[in-house]
Amino acid sequence: VGQAGDGVIAEQSATGTGNIAVNATLGSLTGTGTGSIGLFAEILDAASTGNIMILQAGGASGGYDGIEASTQGNGNIAIESGGAVSAAALFGIRAQSYGTGSISVVTDAGSAINSGGSGLNIINFDSAIAASANSTITVTTGGTIHSGTNLNPSGSQPQGVVAGYYGASNAATANTNVNGTVVVNNNANVTAAAGYGIDAYNYGNGNVAVNDAAGTSVSGLQYGIGAFQNSKGSGNVAVNVGANATLRTTGTTSGNAFFAIQAFSNAVGNVSVSTADGDTITAASIAINAQSQATSDPSTSSV
């Protein structure tokens, strides 16, 4: 599908209402041209509570992104992808919200993500999310993910998987008016040619967890897995690695590679890293770096 430009576009206008649902279980969606997207779904109404639901089982490809879903409103985004997804310039899968809703992205077992930039880029840009909204970002990966070297739009290094609350729409900002939970459940083999294999972060209040399944392989040029609580507010950070997993930096010197696992917080809360029998964890600098830089913590907090 798609002879010129994007493969499929599903759009709700700034005055539209309702949900967007794309159910493509057969065949691949292909965008043609340098700025093209294989499958693009967006809601432009900032007052909308409509959801975006994408099931793309046959893969997608585009000159810019493979699959992209974006909402200006407060509804949820849910993407499940199978098959081969590729993007020459930037993201294999991009999901972005400017509202209070939750985001869920699943890549099926046997799927393959190949991208010029980040493999999966999942982000919330809202600057005010009440705790009562119960907003979450959940990423569950299977198959393989291979990300490239093209920088993110912010100028930051690309990642195999990156997910989090950004705190603002224009720049990453510590913002305790934002509340949400970030969870990455990795069952994929992730290879990042630059930056991080997996990067989960939160510039608002809330927990951050990366759960890496047994027998997986995660590598990045600079970092293997990173989990960050950057709000200066509150939230726990946890990295849990199953048995017989391999985590490593592919950079060979401490000048261009750092930690195989980094768990960091400047907020009130706990920081934890757990590994299991048979794990192989190697880095050019430090294999595991877990730290809290909170200015104050109760006596019950732990690293």
Disulfide bonds with the S-S distance in Angstrom:
none
